[in-house]
Amino acid sequence: MHGLINRAIQCFVRDTYGGAIWSAVAREAGLRFDSFEPMLTYDPSLTDAVIDAASTLLRRPRDTVLEDLGIYLVSHPNLQALRRLLRFGGVTYEDFLHSLDDMPDRARLAVPDIDLPNLALTDHSGTEFSLSCRSEIAGAGHVIVGMLRAMADDYGVLGLVDHQGTDEQGDEVIAITLAQTGFSEGRRFDLAVQGGGL
């Protein structure tokens, strides 16, 4: 598993619950180090161990921890670059949904060896969608649910996003219903970074 993914989980726990909780999670997961290196590759079993340890220590279901991770990835101030990358998927939330199929390939343009979940969107009616998610991380679809809910808020859309379980092929299935596209103003987004660039 790419270190960037593990580092994102680490930052989520540390930023949300504090450094002491992260240290406890690292011990519970049997890590022999305090911090993941973003550009290294780790055995996928370590990722599962960290998620399970966080679930145990926080006394929250694994699916809930993963969904909160997805919300964190989109909404935390430290991760505005990821939010911007996702917003480049489209002017509207519907455009963004249709761009999800290409997200793993776009991410590999920046980090060639990263392995994100494979996503496939089916548009049933223009307001009803289903998204299939395949990943080596069990429950990764719950991270996507959190991200989709946070992005709906970002676009000002009232959307219902629900994890539907796993289909016959082993893909996680997410149902998306757009109840109201102009529900709120949404968060400001400009193509150009304000303040003179990087």
N, C-alpha and C positions, 0 to 999 in steps of 0.2 A: 504494500500500500504506500502511495506517495506520501512523503513527509508533510506536504502542504495540507493534506486532508487531516492527518493526525494533529498537526499544529493548530488547525482550525478548531478541532475538538478541545484541545488544551486551552486555547485562548477563550473559547466559549465558557468553559468551566471556571477558569481564573477570573475573567472579566465579570461574570454573572454572580459567582458565589465566593470568590476570593482565593488568594494564593494558598491559604492553609487547606482549603477543600481540595484544590488541585493536587497539592502534595499528598494528601490522604488518598486521592484517587490513584495517583501514580504508584503508591505503595500497595494499595489493594489490588491493582492490576498486575503487580509483579514486575514493574519496569525497573531497570537497573540504572536509570538516569532520570534527571529532573525535567528535561525538556526535549521535545522532538525537534530534530533539525529539518527545516523545510525542504531541503534539496536531496535528502537521503530517501531510500526506500526501506520500508519495514514489513515484516511478516504481517499479513492481514489478521492473524490471530491476536496480535497486539491491539489492533484497532477495536476488535470485538471485546477484548478484555477491558479496555479503557471505558468503553460505553457501558458495559455491564457493571463495572466498579462505580461509575458515576450514578447509575440507576440505583444501585444498592445503597450507596452512601447518602444520596439525596432523598432516598425513599420515594422515588417516583418511577412509574413504569418506563421501561426502555423506550417504548414508542413516544411517550411524552417528552422524554429527554431529547430524542432525535428531532421531534417537531420543534422544540424550543431552539435547538441548534439551527434549524433552517430559518427560523425567525431572526435569530441573532445574526446570521450571515448576511441578511438583507438590511437589517435595521440598525445595527450597532454603529456608532460614529466612527469607530476604528476601521470599518470595512466599507467606506464610501466608494472605494475603487470597484469592488464587486457589484455594488448597487448600480454604479454607472455602466458597467459592462452589461448587466442584465437589461438596463433601460435602453441600451442601444439595440435591443431586440425588436423595438417597435414603438410607434407613437401612441398606440392604444394598447390596452391590456390584451385584446384579441390578437393584435399583431405579435405581442410578446409571446402569447401562448403558441402561435404558429412558428415562432423562432426556436422553440425548445428542442426540436429535433436536431438542430445544428449546434446546440450548446457544447456538447463534448468536443466536436471538431474545432470550434472557435477557441475553446480552452487549450487545445493541443497546439494551436498556433503560438501561444505564449509559453506553454510548458509541454513540450513534445511527449514526455513519458507519463503524463498524468492520466489516470484512468477514472473518469467520472461515470456516473450511471448512464446507460443508454436509454434515451427517452423517445417515445413515439406517440404523437398526438393524433386522435381521431376526432374530427369535427362532426357532431351528429346533427346540429341544427343552427349553428351560429351563436347559440347561447348555452348549449349542452355539449360538453366535451368529455372525452376520457383520455387519460395519459397512462401509458404503460411504462414501467421503470424496471430495468434489469441492472443489478449491481452485485458485486461480490460481498458487499456489506449487507448483512441481514437487516431489513427494516429501513433501508435507505429511502424508500418511498415516503417515509414519514418526514425525513429532512426536506424532501421536495414539497410535501404538503405545507410545511411551515414556511418555506420560501414563497410558494404560490399565494398563501394567505397574506404574507407581508407585502408582496408585490401588488396584490389587489388593493391593499390600503394605499400603497405608494401611487397607484394610478387613480385612486378615488373611486374604485369599483366595489359594489357590494357583490361579493362572490362567495358561493358555498363550495368549499373544497373538502372532500372526504376520501379517506383511504378505504378502499373496498376489499382489501385482502389480496390474495394471490390467485392468479388464473392457472389453467391447466399447464401452461408452458413454464410456470414458475416466476412469471413477471408480476410485480406489484401493480395494482390498478388503482388509479386515482380518478374520482368523478369530480368534474368542475361544472358548476352552474352559474352563469352570469345573471344575477337577479336584477341588478340596476347598474348601468354603466356610468351614469353621472351622479352617483350617490353622494360624493363629496368632492372637494376641490383637488385632493391629492397633493403629494409633495412636489415642490418645485424641482424642475430638472432642466438644465441647460446643456446643449451639446458642448459648448466651450467651457473649460474650467475657468472660474472667475479668479482674478488676482494675478494674471500674468503667467499662467502655465505651471509647470512643475517647478 
